[in-house]
Amino acid sequence: MIFSLQDKLRITSRLDEFGVQYIEGGWPGSNPKDEEYFRRVKDLSLKNSEVVAFGSTRRCGINPSEDSNLNALLESGTRTVTIFGKSWDLHVESVLKTTLQSNLEMVYDSVKYLKDHGLKVFFDAEHFYDGYRYNREYALSVLKTAVEAGADLVVLCDTNGGTLPHTFFEVTKEVASSIKTPVGVHCHNDAGVAVANSLLAVMAGANHIQGTINGIGERCGNADLVQIIPALELKMGIPTSELPRERLKFLKSLSLYVYEVLHMHPDPYQPYVGENAFAHKGGVHVDAVLKNCVAYEHISPEDVGNLRLFSVSELSGKANILAKAKEFGFKVNKDDPVVNRLLNKIKELEFQGYQLEGADGTLYLLMSKEIGTYKKLFSVLQWRTISESRDGGFSAESSIKVKVGDREIFVISEGNGPVNAQDRALRKAMSELFPEINRIQLINYKVSIAEAAQGTASAVRTFIEFSDGETNWITVGVSTNILEASKTALIDGYDYYLQRLRAQGQN
């Protein structure tokens, strides 16, 4: 992950708005961008958060006053700094190539030097849990040395992320009960337990948790604060900010913002904030949730800014259809014959290779046609797409004839590929009569093999995701001809948008 300077400043502002207590902004001794960050962050006028500078203990054989890294921390202008030091004897001897005593001196000198300059010091005991496992006495001696030097907080780091919960809890509890200095934890997720370990740490006596938004970090990531914060506040009754709990309604928007800055697709399965975190598909589940949402939801999605979603598939029951119809704005009674017709139609389409779960554009059109609210706005009478390679070059061309009312429009367009050529031709033909489609962008295109695979003769399934800048929708097409499948999804994507505008009285 690479953040620009502006990215880091923008994220800092959002974390401050959300009420995060400490923001570790960067390592000023490692690169010019982070040095500039600490100069620029002073202009943000943060109200709820304190920015912390990060660094390491002094280098072996160097006096603290001569160590460029420690002096960069002083020059950062923060009131609090975090420094890490080795607490695993393997790292001391095999990585630093120094003695165990020398490492203790590096820890002591570094913490004391920063404390003597009036700073609050958090000491990260790197690889603590592995160090404790192989040389318990030495790992604890590193902590005691940092405390003796004046550290305000010692942070136990599971840097390799492999410590399992039962061991993590026992070790953390022993440390928290044996030293007077506050204890924190820093967990990596290599064994998939970073969030669980962080929560157990609080139960064991820790009162400081380090993590990242969305769990972003090295290898398998760090502990995900997007999961930890609501677990602490909503389930354990432990506040994580001086701001009121209502701010958790902005948790999903914070998560999406960080994904957006990184140009990453949000994880739809992320607990609490993922698109599927409160999505219900099985008919038994949907029926129960409609009667009492507590039946299949551990919290209310609104508490963390999320939404409850209902999906339909061959597993759907009447409850799914009714829930989805309500979501789309259709009025359907549970005893209406259209419900069974829709169930049978969905099962038939999924047998053919369609996947309607998540493809709300296609599902909306299907329901609208069966319910009787659909009004045909245009027809594609014919289409042809040609891909050609010549002299090492490539070109694609598509022609299309569209009928709107009594008018027929024939156009030809080129594209950088056959699907792009189809899309351009369709837009060109329709935009004169439906200029509102110019708001639409295609933001994702995926192809997969539909169910019954027969090699290159298999039916393919295309998913196309559209956006008008405010909402997104997906349509799906299935055919043994990939261009036919793409054409179906394209046409349905534009049709869905026009139908929704018409239903909302905007057309």
PERA-V19812 format. One record per backbone hydrogen bond with DSSP energy under -1.0 kcal/mol. CO is the residue of the C=O (numbers start at 1). NH is the residue of the N-H. If there is no record, write none. Layout:
co = [CO CO]
nh = [NH NH]
This chain:
co = [4 5 6 7 8 9 10 11 12 13 14 15 21 23 23 26 27 31 32 33 34 35 36 37 40 41 50 52 53 55 59 63 64 67 68 69 70 71 79 80 81 82 83 84 85 88 89 90 91 91 92 99 100 101 102 103 104 105 106 107 108 109 110 111 112 114 115 120 121 121 122 123 124 124 125 125 126 127 128 129 130 131 135 136 137 138 139 140 141 142 143 144 145 146 147 153 154 155 156 157 157 157 158 158 161 164 165 166 167 168 169 170 171 172 173 175 182 183 184 185 186 187 189 193 194 195 196 197 198 199 200 201 202 208 212 212 213 215 218 221 223 224 224 225 227 228 229 230 231 231 232 244 245 246 247 248 250 251 252 253 254 255 256 257 258 259 260 267 268 270 271 274 276 278 280 282 283 284 285 286 288 292 293 300 301 301 302 304 309 313 315 317 318 319 320 321 322 323 324 325 333 336 337 338 339 340 341 342 343 344 345 346 347 348 349 356 358 359 360 361 362 363 364 365 366 367 368 368 368 379 382 384 386 388 390 393 395 396 397 398 399 400 401 401 402 403 404 407 409 411 413 417 418 419 420 421 422 423 424 425 426 427 430 434 435 436 437 441 444 446 448 451 454 455 459 460 461 462 463 464 465 465 466 467 471 473 474 474 475 477 479 481 482 483 484 485 486 487 488 489 490 491 492 493 494 495 496 497 498 499 500 501 502]
nh = [8 9 10 11 12 13 14 15 16 17 18 20 50 25 52 54 30 35 36 37 38 39 40 41 43 44 23 25 82 84 62 66 67 71 72 73 74 75 120 53 122 55 124 57 126 92 93 94 95 96 98 103 104 105 106 107 108 109 110 111 112 113 114 115 116 119 118 81 152 153 83 155 85 126 128 157 87 131 132 133 134 135 139 140 141 142 143 144 145 146 147 148 149 151 150 123 184 125 186 128 129 159 161 188 191 168 169 170 171 172 173 174 175 176 177 179 154 207 156 210 158 223 192 197 198 199 200 201 202 203 204 206 205 185 215 225 216 222 221 189 212 227 228 229 231 232 233 234 235 236 238 247 248 249 250 251 254 255 256 257 258 259 260 261 262 264 263 270 276 274 273 277 279 309 311 286 287 288 289 290 292 295 296 303 304 306 305 252 280 316 283 321 322 323 324 325 326 327 328 330 336 339 341 342 343 344 345 346 347 348 349 350 351 352 354 359 360 363 364 365 366 367 368 369 370 371 372 373 374 403 401 399 397 395 393 390 388 415 386 413 384 411 381 382 409 379 407 404 402 400 398 421 422 423 424 425 426 427 428 429 430 431 434 437 438 439 440 467 465 463 461 453 457 458 450 479 448 477 446 475 443 444 473 441 468 466 361 362 464 462 460 485 486 487 488 489 490 491 492 493 494 495 496 497 498 499 500 501 502 503 504 506 505]
